[in-house]
Amino acid sequence: MALTHPGRAAIAGVPDGERLISDVKTDRLGAWLVSEARGQLRIAHEAGEGRPQIAALHLRDSYLRLNYGPGAGWGTSVILLPVYWCDGCCHHGARVRASWHTRGPNLVLGLGGRIGDLDVTLDVTLSPPDEEGVLARVEGRVDGSVRLDVRPGEAFKPVMLSSMRISPHEWDACQAQAGERLLPIPAAGWIGPQPPVRADSLALLGGTCRWKENATTIRIALDEPLEVAGWVTPSRDPNDDNVGLWAAADRVLTTWSYTISATHPDAEGDSSGGQPGAATRQHATADVSAVPRAAIRR
């Protein structure tokens, strides 16, 4: 059953219980709170006496940030629109329009956008957070065609993680992972072997350092194995996203799907490389109101 915002008439062409950003600033849908502010879609879920924010979607470029719940640090983002190379240009990040509704206990975001010559439709289904963290199911579809550049391991990326690591003491991601293989994040250049490995999952592992406490681990479980690779652009600015990790194909995928999990960095020993108790900043459950950091383009 879809929940609706009380007292509002249905919008023509929009299913009952679904609301467009241009129509409403805030919706309370059962335990979910969805609001639009400063170009972001901010999502909270009732937990005890509060509604901590667990997600922020940046509408100008499709960056989705998740945290595992109270005490979590914001960090790695998921780029929802595909990233691809065509005619020597990397098409990366584009505006999305959004609507939302509930399906049972879940919150469903309907997203649409155009990147280059591709029209993309995305359904993002968030499950209620639990003690293990937050899950989001993503299903994507593409209309249109492009001639991809020949770039093994990075021609078409249906999903990409964007994060920061500028020193052993300043990072949002301490290590990368492809399948079961842990990959160190270098100061510059490729993450992982070349040619890339094929895997059915990828992750950027969080933890605690002087810059950030309890940075959330973000993991992608792919429905089919793809090549996993990453790149680091040297930077000294902690507000730059200089780390990218992605899954890639050598052709335009017309459909794809995967599951995002946002978990505590200690859930699977993810905090290796961190310094527990050394953090000087903690974002916890405060609103994510800053614009996303400049993202790596590779």
C-alpha positions as CSV (number, residue, x, y, z in Angstrom):
1,M,0.0,0.0,0.0
2,A,1.3,3.4,-0.9
3,L,1.3,6.1,1.7
4,T,0.3,9.6,0.8
5,H,0.9,13.0,2.2
6,P,-2.3,13.9,4.0
7,G,-4.5,16.6,2.6
8,R,-3.0,16.8,-0.9
9,A,-4.9,16.0,-4.0
10,A,-3.4,13.5,-6.5
11,I,-1.1,14.9,-9.2
12,A,-2.1,14.1,-12.7
13,G,0.0,11.4,-14.2
14,V,1.6,10.5,-10.8
15,P,0.6,7.3,-9.0
16,D,-1.2,7.7,-5.6
17,G,1.3,8.2,-2.8
18,E,4.1,9.5,-5.1
19,R,5.2,13.2,-5.0
20,L,7.3,15.3,-7.3
21,I,10.0,17.5,-5.8
22,S,8.5,20.6,-7.4
23,D,5.2,19.9,-5.6
24,V,6.2,19.5,-2.0
25,K,9.2,20.3,0.3
26,T,8.6,17.6,2.9
27,D,6.7,14.4,3.0
28,R,6.1,12.1,6.0
29,L,5.3,8.7,4.7
30,G,4.8,6.4,7.7
31,A,8.3,6.0,9.3
32,W,10.0,7.8,6.4
33,L,10.6,11.5,6.2
34,V,11.6,12.9,2.7
35,S,12.5,16.5,2.2
36,E,14.0,18.6,-0.6
37,A,16.4,21.4,0.2
38,R,19.4,23.0,-1.4
39,G,19.3,20.7,-4.4
40,Q,19.2,17.6,-2.2
41,L,16.7,14.9,-1.4
42,R,17.2,14.2,2.3
43,I,15.8,11.0,3.7
44,A,15.3,10.0,7.4
45,H,13.7,7.1,9.1
46,E,12.1,6.9,12.5
47,A,14.3,5.4,15.1
48,G,13.0,5.4,18.7
49,E,12.1,9.0,19.5
50,G,14.0,10.5,16.6
51,R,14.2,10.4,12.8
52,P,18.0,10.4,12.0
53,Q,19.0,11.2,8.4
54,I,20.3,8.1,6.6
55,A,20.6,9.2,3.0
56,A,21.1,12.3,0.9
57,L,20.7,12.4,-2.9
58,H,22.3,15.3,-4.7
59,L,19.9,16.0,-7.6
60,R,22.4,17.9,-9.7
61,D,24.7,14.9,-10.3
62,S,23.0,11.8,-8.9
63,Y,25.4,11.3,-6.0
64,L,23.8,9.2,-3.3
65,R,25.3,9.2,0.2
66,L,24.2,6.7,2.9
67,N,25.2,6.1,6.5
68,Y,24.5,3.1,8.7
69,G,22.7,5.1,11.4
70,P,23.3,6.9,14.7
71,G,27.0,7.6,15.3
72,A,27.9,7.1,11.6
73,G,30.2,9.4,9.7
74,W,29.3,10.5,6.1
75,G,31.8,9.6,3.5
76,T,31.8,7.6,0.3
77,S,29.1,8.4,-2.3
78,V,27.4,6.1,-4.9
79,I,27.1,7.7,-8.4
80,L,23.7,6.4,-9.6
81,L,23.8,7.5,-13.2
82,P,26.2,5.5,-15.4
83,V,29.6,7.0,-16.3
84,Y,31.0,6.3,-19.7
85,W,33.6,7.3,-22.3
86,C,32.6,8.5,-25.8
87,D,34.7,10.4,-28.3
88,G,37.4,11.0,-25.8
89,C,35.0,12.6,-23.3
90,C,34.1,11.1,-19.9
91,H,30.4,11.6,-19.3
92,H,30.1,11.8,-15.6
93,G,27.3,13.1,-13.4
94,A,24.1,14.8,-14.6
95,R,20.9,16.2,-13.1
96,V,18.2,13.8,-12.1
97,R,14.5,14.4,-11.4
98,A,12.9,12.4,-8.6
99,S,9.6,11.2,-7.3
100,W,9.0,8.9,-4.3
101,H,6.4,6.6,-2.8
102,T,6.2,3.8,-0.3
103,R,5.9,0.1,-1.1
104,G,5.1,-1.8,2.1
105,P,7.8,-0.8,4.6
106,N,10.2,0.4,1.9
107,L,10.7,3.8,0.3
108,V,11.0,3.8,-3.5
109,L,12.7,6.6,-5.4
110,G,11.9,7.0,-9.1
111,L,14.8,8.8,-10.8
112,G,15.3,9.9,-14.4
113,G,18.0,11.8,-16.1
114,R,19.9,12.2,-19.4
115,I,23.7,11.8,-19.5
116,G,25.2,12.5,-22.9
117,D,22.9,10.8,-25.4
118,L,21.6,8.3,-23.0
119,D,18.2,8.6,-21.2
120,V,18.4,6.7,-17.9
121,T,15.6,5.6,-15.6
122,L,16.4,4.3,-12.1
123,D,14.4,2.8,-9.3
124,V,16.1,2.9,-5.9
125,T,14.3,1.0,-3.1
126,L,15.5,1.7,0.5
127,S,14.7,-0.8,3.2
128,P,14.1,0.3,6.8
129,P,17.5,0.5,8.6
130,D,18.3,-2.2,11.1
131,E,21.1,-3.0,13.5
132,E,23.3,-4.0,10.5
133,G,22.9,-0.8,8.6
134,V,21.0,0.3,5.5
135,L,20.2,-1.5,2.2
136,A,19.2,0.1,-1.1
137,R,18.3,-1.9,-4.2
138,V,19.0,-0.1,-7.5
139,E,17.6,-1.1,-10.9
140,G,18.6,0.9,-14.0
141,R,17.5,1.1,-17.6
142,V,18.9,3.0,-20.6
143,D,17.3,4.2,-23.8
144,G,19.6,5.5,-26.6
145,S,22.9,4.4,-28.1
146,V,26.5,5.7,-28.1
147,R,29.7,4.5,-29.5
148,L,32.0,3.8,-26.5
149,D,35.7,4.4,-26.6
150,V,37.9,1.4,-26.4
151,R,39.0,1.7,-22.7
152,P,39.3,-1.7,-21.1
153,G,37.9,-1.8,-17.6
154,E,36.2,1.7,-17.7
155,A,34.3,2.1,-21.0
156,F,30.8,1.9,-19.4
157,K,30.4,2.1,-15.6
158,P,26.8,1.3,-14.4
159,V,27.9,2.1,-10.8
160,M,30.8,4.1,-9.4
161,L,31.9,4.8,-5.8
162,S,33.5,8.2,-5.1
163,S,35.5,9.0,-2.0
164,M,38.6,10.6,-0.5
165,R,42.0,9.5,0.7
166,I,44.8,12.1,0.7
167,S,47.1,10.7,3.3
168,P,47.3,7.8,5.8
169,H,45.6,10.1,8.4
170,E,43.0,11.8,6.2
171,W,40.5,9.7,4.5
172,D,36.9,8.5,4.1
173,A,38.0,5.2,2.7
174,C,40.9,3.2,4.1
175,Q,40.9,0.3,1.6
176,A,39.1,-1.0,-1.5
177,Q,37.7,-4.4,-2.1
178,A,36.9,-6.4,-5.3
179,G,35.1,-9.6,-4.5
180,E,37.0,-11.1,-1.5
181,R,40.2,-9.4,-2.5
182,L,41.4,-6.4,-0.4
183,L,43.1,-3.7,-2.5
184,P,45.3,-1.0,-1.0
185,I,44.5,2.6,-2.1
186,P,47.7,4.1,-3.5
187,A,48.6,7.8,-3.4
188,A,48.0,8.0,-7.2
189,G,47.1,5.8,-10.1
190,W,45.2,2.6,-10.5
191,I,43.5,0.7,-7.7
192,G,44.0,-3.0,-8.2
193,P,45.7,-5.0,-10.9
194,Q,45.6,-4.2,-14.6
195,P,43.8,-5.7,-16.5
196,P,41.0,-5.4,-13.9
197,V,39.6,-8.4,-12.0
198,R,36.1,-9.6,-12.6
199,A,34.0,-9.7,-9.4
200,D,30.5,-9.7,-8.2
201,S,31.0,-7.1,-5.5
202,L,33.1,-4.0,-4.8
203,A,33.5,-1.8,-1.7
204,L,35.2,1.1,-0.1
205,L,35.9,0.4,3.5
206,G,35.4,3.1,6.2
207,G,36.8,3.5,9.6
208,T,38.3,6.1,11.9
209,C,41.2,8.4,11.4
210,R,42.2,11.9,12.4
211,W,39.8,13.4,9.8
212,K,36.7,11.2,10.3
213,E,35.2,9.0,13.0
214,N,33.3,5.9,12.0
215,A,33.2,6.6,8.2
216,T,30.6,4.3,6.7
217,T,31.6,1.3,4.6
218,I,29.8,1.2,1.3
219,R,29.5,-2.1,-0.5
220,I,28.0,-2.9,-3.9
221,A,26.7,-6.4,-4.6
222,L,26.3,-6.8,-8.3
223,D,23.7,-9.1,-9.9
224,E,26.3,-10.2,-12.5
225,P,30.1,-10.1,-12.3
226,L,31.8,-7.1,-14.0
227,E,35.3,-5.8,-14.2
228,V,36.2,-3.8,-11.1
229,A,38.9,-1.1,-11.2
230,G,39.6,2.2,-9.6
231,W,41.8,5.3,-9.8
232,V,43.3,7.8,-7.4
233,T,44.0,11.4,-8.4
234,P,46.7,13.0,-6.1
235,S,45.2,15.7,-3.9
236,R,45.9,17.5,-0.6
237,D,42.4,18.8,-0.2
238,P,40.1,16.7,2.1
239,N,37.1,18.2,0.4
240,D,38.0,16.6,-3.0
241,D,36.7,13.2,-4.0
242,N,40.0,11.9,-5.4
243,V,39.2,8.2,-5.1
244,G,37.0,6.3,-7.6
245,L,36.1,2.6,-7.7
246,W,33.7,1.2,-10.2
247,A,32.3,-1.8,-12.0
248,A,32.6,-1.6,-15.8
249,A,31.5,-3.3,-19.1
250,D,32.9,-2.8,-22.6
251,R,29.4,-2.2,-24.0
252,V,26.4,0.0,-23.0
253,L,24.2,-2.1,-20.7
254,T,20.5,-1.6,-21.4
255,T,19.6,-2.9,-17.9
256,W,21.5,-3.5,-14.7
257,S,20.9,-4.0,-11.0
258,Y,22.8,-4.1,-7.7
259,T,22.4,-3.7,-4.0
260,I,24.1,-1.1,-1.9
261,S,24.8,-1.8,1.8
262,A,25.9,0.9,4.2
263,T,27.4,-0.6,7.3
264,H,29.5,0.1,10.4
265,P,33.2,0.0,9.5
266,D,33.8,-2.7,12.2
267,A,31.1,-5.0,10.8
268,E,33.6,-7.1,8.9
269,G,36.9,-5.7,10.3
270,D,36.7,-2.8,7.8
271,S,38.5,-0.3,10.0
272,S,42.0,-1.6,9.3
273,G,44.3,1.3,8.7
274,G,42.3,3.6,11.0
275,Q,43.1,5.0,14.4
276,P,40.2,4.4,16.8
277,G,39.6,7.4,19.0
278,A,41.8,9.8,17.0
279,A,39.0,11.6,15.1
280,T,38.8,15.3,15.3
281,R,35.5,15.6,13.3
282,Q,32.3,13.7,13.7
283,H,29.3,14.1,11.4
284,A,27.0,11.5,13.1
285,T,23.4,12.1,12.1
286,A,23.6,15.7,11.2
287,D,22.1,16.8,7.9
288,V,24.3,16.5,4.8
289,S,23.9,20.1,3.6
290,A,27.1,20.9,1.8
291,V,27.4,20.4,-1.9
292,P,29.2,17.2,-2.9
293,R,32.9,17.4,-3.2
294,A,34.4,17.7,-6.7
295,A,34.5,14.2,-8.0
296,I,37.3,12.2,-9.7
297,R,36.8,11.8,-13.4
298,R,38.5,8.9,-14.9
